[in-house]
């Protein structure tokens, strides 16, 4: 998503990752690095805890499936 820091100034726009995008990205990185990084797992667990009840689960499940990390997402959501 894009965030405009100065209303009306298109040059002040910055890209900001959603919680959902961060979760699937970190799960993919966790998978690609052999599922040994406690940092990646703890990061996503913290995001899920902080955003519980406010995450777009359909979006998460869609992208987790496409990126091959669906079972990691389900493990994370069930913990």
HTML snippet that shows the backbone in 3Dmol.js (N, CA, C, O; Angstrom):
<script src="https://3Dmol.org/build/3Dmol-min.js"></script>
<div id="view" style="width:600px;height:400px;position:relative"></div>
<script>
const pdb = `
ATOM      1  N   UNK A   1       0.840  -1.158   0.000  1.00  0.00           N
ATOM      2  CA  UNK A   1       0.000   0.000   0.000  1.00  0.00           C
ATOM      3  C   UNK A   1       0.892   1.229   0.000  1.00  0.00           C
ATOM      4  O   UNK A   1       2.047   1.172   0.423  1.00  0.00           O
ATOM      5  N   UNK A   2       0.358   2.317  -0.468  1.00  0.00           N
ATOM      6  CA  UNK A   2       1.109   3.566  -0.522  1.00  0.00           C
ATOM      7  C   UNK A   2       0.516   4.538   0.485  1.00  0.00           C
ATOM      8  O   UNK A   2      -0.703   4.638   0.626  1.00  0.00           O
ATOM      9  N   UNK A   3       1.377   5.240   1.173  1.00  0.00           N
ATOM     10  CA  UNK A   3       0.978   6.215   2.181  1.00  0.00           C
ATOM     11  C   UNK A   3       1.503   7.578   1.758  1.00  0.00           C
ATOM     12  O   UNK A   3       2.674   7.718   1.406  1.00  0.00           O
ATOM     13  N   UNK A   4       0.640   8.574   1.793  1.00  0.00           N
ATOM     14  CA  UNK A   4       1.036   9.927   1.423  1.00  0.00           C
ATOM     15  C   UNK A   4       1.363  10.707   2.695  1.00  0.00           C
ATOM     16  O   UNK A   4       0.485  10.946   3.524  1.00  0.00           O
ATOM     17  N   UNK A   5       2.620  11.100   2.846  1.00  0.00           N
ATOM     18  CA  UNK A   5       3.053  11.799   4.048  1.00  0.00           C
ATOM     19  C   UNK A   5       2.569  13.246   4.090  1.00  0.00           C
ATOM     20  O   UNK A   5       2.239  13.773   5.152  1.00  0.00           O
ATOM     21  N   UNK A   6       2.533  13.866   2.937  1.00  0.00           N
ATOM     22  CA  UNK A   6       2.039  15.241   2.808  1.00  0.00           C
ATOM     23  C   UNK A   6       0.809  15.205   1.912  1.00  0.00           C
ATOM     24  O   UNK A   6       0.937  14.986   0.708  1.00  0.00           O
ATOM     25  N   UNK A   7      -0.380  15.413   2.471  1.00  0.00           N
ATOM     26  CA  UNK A   7      -1.590  15.353   1.653  1.00  0.00           C
ATOM     27  C   UNK A   7      -1.495  16.262   0.423  1.00  0.00           C
ATOM     28  O   UNK A   7      -1.139  17.437   0.517  1.00  0.00           O
ATOM     29  N   UNK A   8      -1.821  15.684  -0.712  1.00  0.00           N
ATOM     30  CA  UNK A   8      -1.799  16.434  -1.961  1.00  0.00           C
ATOM     31  C   UNK A   8      -0.449  16.463  -2.660  1.00  0.00           C
ATOM     32  O   UNK A   8      -0.351  16.980  -3.772  1.00  0.00           O
ATOM     33  N   UNK A   9       0.589  15.925  -2.039  1.00  0.00           N
ATOM     34  CA  UNK A   9       1.929  15.925  -2.643  1.00  0.00           C
ATOM     35  C   UNK A   9       2.297  14.509  -3.066  1.00  0.00           C
ATOM     36  O   UNK A   9       2.717  13.708  -2.231  1.00  0.00           O
ATOM     37  N   UNK A  10       2.146  14.184  -4.357  1.00  0.00           N
ATOM     38  CA  UNK A  10       2.439  12.822  -4.811  1.00  0.00           C
ATOM     39  C   UNK A  10       3.904  12.421  -4.608  1.00  0.00           C
ATOM     40  O   UNK A  10       4.217  11.230  -4.595  1.00  0.00           O
ATOM     41  N   UNK A  11       4.789  13.383  -4.453  1.00  0.00           N
ATOM     42  CA  UNK A  11       6.203  13.055  -4.235  1.00  0.00           C
ATOM     43  C   UNK A  11       6.470  12.604  -2.799  1.00  0.00           C
ATOM     44  O   UNK A  11       7.562  12.123  -2.495  1.00  0.00           O
ATOM     45  N   UNK A  12       5.494  12.755  -1.925  1.00  0.00           N
ATOM     46  CA  UNK A  12       5.690  12.359  -0.527  1.00  0.00           C
ATOM     47  C   UNK A  12       5.148  10.957  -0.254  1.00  0.00           C
ATOM     48  O   UNK A  12       5.050  10.554   0.905  1.00  0.00           O
ATOM     49  N   UNK A  13       4.798  10.212  -1.294  1.00  0.00           N
ATOM     50  CA  UNK A  13       4.263   8.867  -1.115  1.00  0.00           C
ATOM     51  C   UNK A  13       5.373   7.869  -0.828  1.00  0.00           C
ATOM     52  O   UNK A  13       6.446   7.915  -1.430  1.00  0.00           O
ATOM     53  N   UNK A  14       5.095   6.969   0.101  1.00  0.00           N
ATOM     54  CA  UNK A  14       6.029   5.891   0.425  1.00  0.00           C
ATOM     55  C   UNK A  14       5.270   4.569   0.408  1.00  0.00           C
ATOM     56  O   UNK A  14       4.073   4.525   0.691  1.00  0.00           O
ATOM     57  N   UNK A  15       5.963   3.519   0.082  1.00  0.00           N
ATOM     58  CA  UNK A  15       5.367   2.179   0.092  1.00  0.00           C
ATOM     59  C   UNK A  15       5.450   1.623   1.503  1.00  0.00           C
ATOM     60  O   UNK A  15       6.483   1.725   2.164  1.00  0.00           O
ATOM     61  N   UNK A  16       4.349   1.032   1.959  1.00  0.00           N
ATOM     62  CA  UNK A  16       4.285   0.442   3.291  1.00  0.00           C
ATOM     63  C   UNK A  16       3.708  -0.963   3.143  1.00  0.00           C
ATOM     64  O   UNK A  16       2.658  -1.145   2.528  1.00  0.00           O
ATOM     65  N   UNK A  17       4.386  -1.944   3.700  1.00  0.00           N
ATOM     66  CA  UNK A  17       3.894  -3.320   3.636  1.00  0.00           C
ATOM     67  C   UNK A  17       2.814  -3.522   4.680  1.00  0.00           C
ATOM     68  O   UNK A  17       2.930  -3.042   5.808  1.00  0.00           O
ATOM     69  N   UNK A  18       1.763  -4.235   4.301  1.00  0.00           N
ATOM     70  CA  UNK A  18       0.709  -4.564   5.259  1.00  0.00           C
ATOM     71  C   UNK A  18       1.212  -5.666   6.185  1.00  0.00           C
ATOM     72  O   UNK A  18       2.209  -6.328   5.895  1.00  0.00           O
ATOM     73  N   UNK A  19       0.518  -5.852   7.288  1.00  0.00           N
ATOM     74  CA  UNK A  19       0.866  -6.936   8.212  1.00  0.00           C
ATOM     75  C   UNK A  19       0.804  -8.278   7.491  1.00  0.00           C
ATOM     76  O   UNK A  19       1.660  -9.141   7.684  1.00  0.00           O
ATOM     77  N   UNK A  20      -0.221  -8.441   6.657  1.00  0.00           N
ATOM     78  CA  UNK A  20      -0.385  -9.698   5.923  1.00  0.00           C
ATOM     79  C   UNK A  20       0.774  -9.943   4.960  1.00  0.00           C
ATOM     80  O   UNK A  20       1.286 -11.059   4.877  1.00  0.00           O
ATOM     81  N   UNK A  21       1.188  -8.911   4.239  1.00  0.00           N
ATOM     82  CA  UNK A  21       2.312  -9.059   3.313  1.00  0.00           C
ATOM     83  C   UNK A  21       3.600  -9.376   4.056  1.00  0.00           C
ATOM     84  O   UNK A  21       4.413 -10.176   3.592  1.00  0.00           O
ATOM     85  N   UNK A  22       3.782  -8.750   5.202  1.00  0.00           N
ATOM     86  CA  UNK A  22       4.972  -9.013   6.007  1.00  0.00           C
ATOM     87  C   UNK A  22       4.976 -10.454   6.501  1.00  0.00           C
ATOM     88  O   UNK A  22       6.017 -11.111   6.489  1.00  0.00           O
ATOM     89  N   UNK A  23       3.826 -10.946   6.933  1.00  0.00           N
ATOM     90  CA  UNK A  23       3.732 -12.328   7.422  1.00  0.00           C
ATOM     91  C   UNK A  23       4.104 -13.316   6.324  1.00  0.00           C
ATOM     92  O   UNK A  23       4.960 -14.174   6.540  1.00  0.00           O
ATOM     93  N   UNK A  24       3.482 -13.216   5.152  1.00  0.00           N
ATOM     94  CA  UNK A  24       3.776 -14.203   4.108  1.00  0.00           C
ATOM     95  C   UNK A  24       5.209 -14.070   3.605  1.00  0.00           C
ATOM     96  O   UNK A  24       5.834 -15.069   3.249  1.00  0.00           O
ATOM     97  N   UNK A  25       5.732 -12.857   3.573  1.00  0.00           N
ATOM     98  CA  UNK A  25       7.115 -12.658   3.150  1.00  0.00           C
ATOM     99  C   UNK A  25       8.081 -13.316   4.134  1.00  0.00           C
ATOM    100  O   UNK A  25       9.021 -13.998   3.727  1.00  0.00           O
ATOM    101  N   UNK A  26       7.846 -13.111   5.414  1.00  0.00           N
ATOM    102  CA  UNK A  26       8.729 -13.696   6.425  1.00  0.00           C
ATOM    103  C   UNK A  26       8.584 -15.217   6.490  1.00  0.00           C
ATOM    104  O   UNK A  26       9.565 -15.921   6.732  1.00  0.00           O
ATOM    105  N   UNK A  27       7.376 -15.727   6.276  1.00  0.00           N
ATOM    106  CA  UNK A  27       7.205 -17.188   6.233  1.00  0.00           C
ATOM    107  C   UNK A  27       7.953 -17.784   5.044  1.00  0.00           C
ATOM    108  O   UNK A  27       8.560 -18.849   5.152  1.00  0.00           O
ATOM    109  N   UNK A  28       7.903 -17.099   3.925  1.00  0.00           N
ATOM    110  CA  UNK A  28       8.646 -17.572   2.745  1.00  0.00           C
ATOM    111  C   UNK A  28      10.152 -17.553   3.019  1.00  0.00           C
ATOM    112  O   UNK A  28      10.859 -18.505   2.686  1.00  0.00           O
ATOM    113  N   UNK A  29      10.631 -16.488   3.616  1.00  0.00           N
ATOM    114  CA  UNK A  29      12.048 -16.403   3.959  1.00  0.00           C
ATOM    115  C   UNK A  29      12.420 -17.506   4.952  1.00  0.00           C
ATOM    116  O   UNK A  29      13.472 -18.132   4.822  1.00  0.00           O
ATOM    117  N   UNK A  30      11.568 -17.738   5.930  1.00  0.00           N
ATOM    118  CA  UNK A  30      11.778 -18.805   6.913  1.00  0.00           C
ATOM    119  C   UNK A  30      11.909 -20.153   6.200  1.00  0.00           C
ATOM    120  O   UNK A  30      12.793 -20.945   6.524  1.00  0.00           O
ATOM    121  N   UNK A  31      11.038 -20.408   5.241  1.00  0.00           N
ATOM    122  CA  UNK A  31      11.076 -21.663   4.484  1.00  0.00           C
ATOM    123  C   UNK A  31      12.350 -21.757   3.651  1.00  0.00           C
ATOM    124  O   UNK A  31      13.006 -22.799   3.640  1.00  0.00           O
ATOM    125  N   UNK A  32      12.705 -20.677   2.953  1.00  0.00           N
ATOM    126  CA  UNK A  32      13.867 -20.688   2.072  1.00  0.00           C
ATOM    127  C   UNK A  32      15.182 -20.846   2.820  1.00  0.00           C
ATOM    128  O   UNK A  32      16.170 -21.299   2.242  1.00  0.00           O
ATOM    129  N   UNK A  33      15.208 -20.480   4.092  1.00  0.00           N
ATOM    130  CA  UNK A  33      16.444 -20.581   4.885  1.00  0.00           C
ATOM    131  C   UNK A  33      16.447 -21.818   5.775  1.00  0.00           C
ATOM    132  O   UNK A  33      17.172 -21.876   6.768  1.00  0.00           O
ATOM    133  N   UNK A  34      15.628 -22.811   5.412  1.00  0.00           N
ATOM    134  CA  UNK A  34      15.672 -24.082   6.119  1.00  0.00           C
ATOM    135  C   UNK A  34      14.861 -24.138   7.401  1.00  0.00           C
ATOM    136  O   UNK A  34      15.030 -25.067   8.191  1.00  0.00           O
ATOM    137  N   UNK A  35      13.989 -23.175   7.625  1.00  0.00           N
ATOM    138  CA  UNK A  35      13.111 -23.140   8.798  1.00  0.00           C
ATOM    139  C   UNK A  35      13.882 -23.204  10.109  1.00  0.00           C
ATOM    140  O   UNK A  35      13.469 -23.873  11.056  1.00  0.00           O
ATOM    141  N   UNK A  36      15.008 -22.500  10.150  1.00  0.00           N
ATOM    142  CA  UNK A  36      15.820 -22.503  11.363  1.00  0.00           C
ATOM    143  C   UNK A  36      15.941 -21.130  12.019  1.00  0.00           C
ATOM    144  O   UNK A  36      16.513 -21.010  13.102  1.00  0.00           O
ATOM    145  N   UNK A  37      15.412 -20.105  11.376  1.00  0.00           N
ATOM    146  CA  UNK A  37      15.560 -18.754  11.907  1.00  0.00           C
ATOM    147  C   UNK A  37      14.482 -18.450  12.944  1.00  0.00           C
ATOM    148  O   UNK A  37      13.326 -18.203  12.599  1.00  0.00           O
ATOM    149  N   UNK A  38      14.872 -18.472  14.210  1.00  0.00           N
ATOM    150  CA  UNK A  38      13.933 -18.111  15.274  1.00  0.00           C
ATOM    151  C   UNK A  38      13.467 -16.670  15.099  1.00  0.00           C
ATOM    152  O   UNK A  38      12.339 -16.331  15.454  1.00  0.00           O
ATOM    153  N   UNK A  39      14.324 -15.836  14.559  1.00  0.00           N
ATOM    154  CA  UNK A  39      13.965 -14.434  14.391  1.00  0.00           C
ATOM    155  C   UNK A  39      12.762 -14.281  13.465  1.00  0.00           C
ATOM    156  O   UNK A  39      11.819 -13.561  13.792  1.00  0.00           O
ATOM    157  N   UNK A  40      12.787 -14.950  12.313  1.00  0.00           N
ATOM    158  CA  UNK A  40      11.671 -14.855  11.370  1.00  0.00           C
ATOM    159  C   UNK A  40      10.387 -15.400  12.005  1.00  0.00           C
ATOM    160  O   UNK A  40       9.330 -14.775  11.909  1.00  0.00           O
ATOM    161  N   UNK A  41      10.482 -16.550  12.644  1.00  0.00           N
ATOM    162  CA  UNK A  41       9.297 -17.160  13.251  1.00  0.00           C
ATOM    163  C   UNK A  41       8.749 -16.283  14.380  1.00  0.00           C
ATOM    164  O   UNK A  41       7.540 -16.070  14.472  1.00  0.00           O
ATOM    165  N   UNK A  42       9.626 -15.784  15.224  1.00  0.00           N
ATOM    166  CA  UNK A  42       9.179 -14.923  16.322  1.00  0.00           C
ATOM    167  C   UNK A  42       8.584 -13.611  15.808  1.00  0.00           C
ATOM    168  O   UNK A  42       7.634 -13.087  16.390  1.00  0.00           O
ATOM    169  N   UNK A  43       9.139 -13.086  14.727  1.00  0.00           N
ATOM    170  CA  UNK A  43       8.582 -11.868  14.120  1.00  0.00           C
ATOM    171  C   UNK A  43       7.139 -12.095  13.678  1.00  0.00           C
ATOM    172  O   UNK A  43       6.255 -11.302  14.004  1.00  0.00           O
ATOM    173  N   UNK A  44       6.902 -13.176  12.937  1.00  0.00           N
ATOM    174  CA  UNK A  44       5.543 -13.412  12.446  1.00  0.00           C
ATOM    175  C   UNK A  44       4.593 -13.751  13.590  1.00  0.00           C
ATOM    176  O   UNK A  44       3.426 -13.362  13.562  1.00  0.00           O
ATOM    177  N   UNK A  45       5.078 -14.464  14.580  1.00  0.00           N
ATOM    178  CA  UNK A  45       4.232 -14.772  15.744  1.00  0.00           C
ATOM    179  C   UNK A  45       3.831 -13.483  16.459  1.00  0.00           C
ATOM    180  O   UNK A  45       2.692 -13.350  16.907  1.00  0.00           O
ATOM    181  N   UNK A  46       4.753 -12.544  16.566  1.00  0.00           N
ATOM    182  CA  UNK A  46       4.453 -11.265  17.198  1.00  0.00           C
ATOM    183  C   UNK A  46       3.437 -10.456  16.406  1.00  0.00           C
ATOM    184  O   UNK A  46       2.564  -9.812  16.988  1.00  0.00           O
ATOM    185  N   UNK A  47       3.547 -10.487  15.087  1.00  0.00           N
ATOM    186  CA  UNK A  47       2.582  -9.770  14.242  1.00  0.00           C
ATOM    187  C   UNK A  47       1.195 -10.375  14.407  1.00  0.00           C
ATOM    188  O   UNK A  47       0.210  -9.652  14.560  1.00  0.00           O
ATOM    189  N   UNK A  48       1.119 -11.696  14.375  1.00  0.00           N
ATOM    190  CA  UNK A  48      -0.175 -12.372  14.520  1.00  0.00           C
ATOM    191  C   UNK A  48      -0.786 -12.057  15.885  1.00  0.00           C
ATOM    192  O   UNK A  48      -1.986 -11.800  15.981  1.00  0.00           O
ATOM    193  N   UNK A  49       0.016 -12.075  16.919  1.00  0.00           N
ATOM    194  CA  UNK A  49      -0.481 -11.760  18.259  1.00  0.00           C
ATOM    195  C   UNK A  49      -0.991 -10.319  18.324  1.00  0.00           C
ATOM    196  O   UNK A  49      -2.073 -10.064  18.854  1.00  0.00           O
ATOM    197  N   UNK A  50      -0.229  -9.400  17.796  1.00  0.00           N
ATOM    198  CA  UNK A  50      -0.606  -7.983  17.848  1.00  0.00           C
ATOM    199  C   UNK A  50      -1.837  -7.676  17.004  1.00  0.00           C
ATOM    200  O   UNK A  50      -2.617  -6.786  17.343  1.00  0.00           O
ATOM    201  N   UNK A  51      -2.015  -8.403  15.910  1.00  0.00           N
ATOM    202  CA  UNK A  51      -3.108  -8.100  14.973  1.00  0.00           C
ATOM    203  C   UNK A  51      -4.245  -9.121  15.025  1.00  0.00           C
ATOM    204  O   UNK A  51      -5.127  -9.115  14.167  1.00  0.00           O
ATOM    205  N   UNK A  52      -4.223  -9.995  16.030  1.00  0.00           N
ATOM    206  CA  UNK A  52      -5.233 -11.055  16.130  1.00  0.00           C
ATOM    207  C   UNK A  52      -6.640 -10.467  15.998  1.00  0.00           C
ATOM    208  O   UNK A  52      -6.979  -9.478  16.648  1.00  0.00           O
ATOM    209  N   UNK A  53      -7.440 -11.091  15.152  1.00  0.00           N
ATOM    210  CA  UNK A  53      -8.792 -10.632  14.920  1.00  0.00           C
ATOM    211  C   UNK A  53      -8.903  -9.527  13.882  1.00  0.00           C
ATOM    212  O   UNK A  53     -10.008  -9.163  13.479  1.00  0.00           O
ATOM    213  N   UNK A  54      -7.768  -8.991  13.445  1.00  0.00           N
ATOM    214  CA  UNK A  54      -7.786  -7.904  12.464  1.00  0.00           C
ATOM    215  C   UNK A  54      -7.005  -8.245  11.203  1.00  0.00           C
ATOM    216  O   UNK A  54      -6.767  -7.377  10.363  1.00  0.00           O
ATOM    217  N   UNK A  55      -6.610  -9.500  11.070  1.00  0.00           N
ATOM    218  CA  UNK A  55      -5.882  -9.933   9.877  1.00  0.00           C
ATOM    219  C   UNK A  55      -6.861 -10.399   8.806  1.00  0.00           C
ATOM    220  O   UNK A  55      -7.912 -10.960   9.118  1.00  0.00           O
ATOM    221  N   UNK A  56      -6.515 -10.168   7.562  1.00  0.00           N
ATOM    222  CA  UNK A  56      -7.312 -10.647   6.437  1.00  0.00           C
ATOM    223  C   UNK A  56      -6.880 -12.091   6.162  1.00  0.00           C
ATOM    224  O   UNK A  56      -5.944 -12.340   5.402  1.00  0.00           O
ATOM    225  N   UNK A  57      -7.581 -13.032   6.796  1.00  0.00           N
ATOM    226  CA  UNK A  57      -7.182 -14.436   6.714  1.00  0.00           C
ATOM    227  C   UNK A  57      -7.332 -15.002   5.307  1.00  0.00           C
ATOM    228  O   UNK A  57      -6.532 -15.844   4.899  1.00  0.00           O
ATOM    229  N   UNK A  58      -8.324 -14.566   4.569  1.00  0.00           N
ATOM    230  CA  UNK A  58      -8.487 -15.049   3.187  1.00  0.00           C
ATOM    231  C   UNK A  58      -7.283 -14.637   2.343  1.00  0.00           C
ATOM    232  O   UNK A  58      -6.753 -15.438   1.574  1.00  0.00           O
ATOM    233  N   UNK A  59      -6.859 -13.389   2.493  1.00  0.00           N
ATOM    234  CA  UNK A  59      -5.686 -12.889   1.768  1.00  0.00           C
ATOM    235  C   UNK A  59      -4.438 -13.667   2.192  1.00  0.00           C
ATOM    236  O   UNK A  59      -3.652 -14.097   1.348  1.00  0.00           O
ATOM    237  N   UNK A  60      -4.265 -13.843   3.487  1.00  0.00           N
ATOM    238  CA  UNK A  60      -3.106 -14.589   3.997  1.00  0.00           C
ATOM    239  C   UNK A  60      -3.079 -16.007   3.437  1.00  0.00           C
ATOM    240  O   UNK A  60      -2.046 -16.472   2.953  1.00  0.00           O
ATOM    241  N   UNK A  61      -4.215 -16.688   3.505  1.00  0.00           N
ATOM    242  CA  UNK A  61      -4.258 -18.074   3.043  1.00  0.00           C
ATOM    243  C   UNK A  61      -4.026 -18.167   1.535  1.00  0.00           C
ATOM    244  O   UNK A  61      -3.361 -19.090   1.064  1.00  0.00           O
ATOM    245  N   UNK A  62      -4.562 -17.231   0.792  1.00  0.00           N
ATOM    246  CA  UNK A  62      -4.349 -17.222  -0.657  1.00  0.00           C
ATOM    247  C   UNK A  62      -2.860 -17.126  -0.989  1.00  0.00           C
ATOM    248  O   UNK A  62      -2.332 -17.941  -1.747  1.00  0.00           O
ATOM    249  N   UNK A  63      -2.193 -16.133  -0.420  1.00  0.00           N
ATOM    250  CA  UNK A  63      -0.782 -15.918  -0.750  1.00  0.00           C
ATOM    251  C   UNK A  63       0.125 -16.975  -0.124  1.00  0.00           C
ATOM    252  O   UNK A  63       1.155 -17.325  -0.701  1.00  0.00           O
ATOM    253  N   UNK A  64      -0.242 -17.480   1.034  1.00  0.00           N
ATOM    254  CA  UNK A  64       0.557 -18.552   1.636  1.00  0.00           C
ATOM    255  C   UNK A  64       0.519 -19.796   0.750  1.00  0.00           C
ATOM    256  O   UNK A  64       1.535 -20.467   0.570  1.00  0.00           O
ATOM    257  N   UNK A  65      -0.647 -20.097   0.202  1.00  0.00           N
ATOM    258  CA  UNK A  65      -0.777 -21.227  -0.715  1.00  0.00           C
ATOM    259  C   UNK A  65       0.067 -20.997  -1.972  1.00  0.00           C
ATOM    260  O   UNK A  65       0.802 -21.887  -2.400  1.00  0.00           O
ATOM    261  N   UNK A  66      -0.038 -19.812  -2.555  1.00  0.00           N
ATOM    262  CA  UNK A  66       0.720 -19.497  -3.772  1.00  0.00           C
ATOM    263  C   UNK A  66       2.224 -19.536  -3.548  1.00  0.00           C
ATOM    264  O   UNK A  66       2.979 -19.886  -4.455  1.00  0.00           O
ATOM    265  N   UNK A  67       2.667 -19.176  -2.337  1.00  0.00           N
ATOM    266  CA  UNK A  67       4.100 -19.128  -2.046  1.00  0.00           C
ATOM    267  C   UNK A  67       4.622 -20.420  -1.406  1.00  0.00           C
ATOM    268  O   UNK A  67       5.803 -20.517  -1.071  1.00  0.00           O
ATOM    269  N   UNK A  68       3.742 -21.404  -1.240  1.00  0.00           N
ATOM    270  CA  UNK A  68       4.174 -22.694  -0.709  1.00  0.00           C
ATOM    271  C   UNK A  68       4.436 -22.719   0.787  1.00  0.00           C
ATOM    272  O   UNK A  68       5.239 -23.520   1.267  1.00  0.00           O
ATOM    273  N   UNK A  69       3.770 -21.855   1.518  1.00  0.00           N
ATOM    274  CA  UNK A  69       3.976 -21.814   2.972  1.00  0.00           C
ATOM    275  C   UNK A  69       2.662 -21.950   3.743  1.00  0.00           C
ATOM    276  O   UNK A  69       2.567 -21.519   4.892  1.00  0.00           O
ATOM    277  N   UNK A  70       1.651 -22.549   3.110  1.00  0.00           N
ATOM    278  CA  UNK A  70       0.328 -22.653   3.717  1.00  0.00           C
ATOM    279  C   UNK A  70       0.363 -23.406   5.046  1.00  0.00           C
ATOM    280  O   UNK A  70      -0.287 -23.002   6.010  1.00  0.00           O
ATOM    281  N   UNK A  71       1.123 -24.500   5.095  1.00  0.00           N
ATOM    282  CA  UNK A  71       1.150 -25.270   6.343  1.00  0.00           C
ATOM    283  C   UNK A  71       1.856 -24.493   7.452  1.00  0.00           C
ATOM    284  O   UNK A  71       1.506 -24.637   8.624  1.00  0.00           O
ATOM    285  N   UNK A  72       2.840 -23.674   7.099  1.00  0.00           N
ATOM    286  CA  UNK A  72       3.487 -22.823   8.105  1.00  0.00           C
ATOM    287  C   UNK A  72       2.508 -21.779   8.642  1.00  0.00           C
ATOM    288  O   UNK A  72       2.472 -21.512   9.843  1.00  0.00           O
ATOM    289  N   UNK A  73       1.725 -21.197   7.752  1.00  0.00           N
ATOM    290  CA  UNK A  73       0.731 -20.218   8.180  1.00  0.00           C
ATOM    291  C   UNK A  73      -0.282 -20.864   9.120  1.00  0.00           C
ATOM    292  O   UNK A  73      -0.611 -20.290  10.159  1.00  0.00           O
ATOM    293  N   UNK A  74      -0.773 -22.033   8.775  1.00  0.00           N
ATOM    294  CA  UNK A  74      -1.771 -22.694   9.629  1.00  0.00           C
ATOM    295  C   UNK A  74      -1.174 -23.049  10.985  1.00  0.00           C
ATOM    296  O   UNK A  74      -1.839 -22.931  12.014  1.00  0.00           O
ATOM    297  N   UNK A  75       0.088 -23.487  10.983  1.00  0.00           N
ATOM    298  CA  UNK A  75       0.762 -23.776  12.263  1.00  0.00           C
ATOM    299  C   UNK A  75       0.856 -22.513  13.091  1.00  0.00           C
ATOM    300  O   UNK A  75       0.620 -22.542  14.299  1.00  0.00           O
ATOM    301  N   UNK A  76       1.194 -21.416  12.463  1.00  0.00           N
ATOM    302  CA  UNK A  76       1.313 -20.138  13.140  1.00  0.00           C
ATOM    303  C   UNK A  76      -0.033 -19.681  13.699  1.00  0.00           C
ATOM    304  O   UNK A  76      -0.112 -19.240  14.845  1.00  0.00           O
ATOM    305  N   UNK A  77      -1.079 -19.785  12.900  1.00  0.00           N
ATOM    306  CA  UNK A  77      -2.405 -19.339  13.330  1.00  0.00           C
ATOM    307  C   UNK A  77      -2.997 -20.208  14.436  1.00  0.00           C
ATOM    308  O   UNK A  77      -3.821 -19.740  15.222  1.00  0.00           O
ATOM    309  N   UNK A  78      -2.585 -21.453  14.495  1.00  0.00           N
ATOM    310  CA  UNK A  78      -3.141 -22.352  15.522  1.00  0.00           C
ATOM    311  C   UNK A  78      -2.372 -22.297  16.844  1.00  0.00           C
ATOM    312  O   UNK A  78      -2.783 -22.907  17.831  1.00  0.00           O
ATOM    313  N   UNK A  79      -1.264 -21.570  16.859  1.00  0.00           N
ATOM    314  CA  UNK A  79      -0.467 -21.519  18.093  1.00  0.00           C
ATOM    315  C   UNK A  79      -0.907 -20.393  19.004  1.00  0.00           C
ATOM    316  O   UNK A  79      -0.340 -20.214  20.082  1.00  0.00           O
TER     317      UNK A  79
END
`;
const viewer = $3Dmol.createViewer("view");
viewer.addModel(pdb, "pdb");
viewer.setStyle({}, {cartoon: {color: "spectrum"}});
viewer.zoomTo();
viewer.render();
</script>
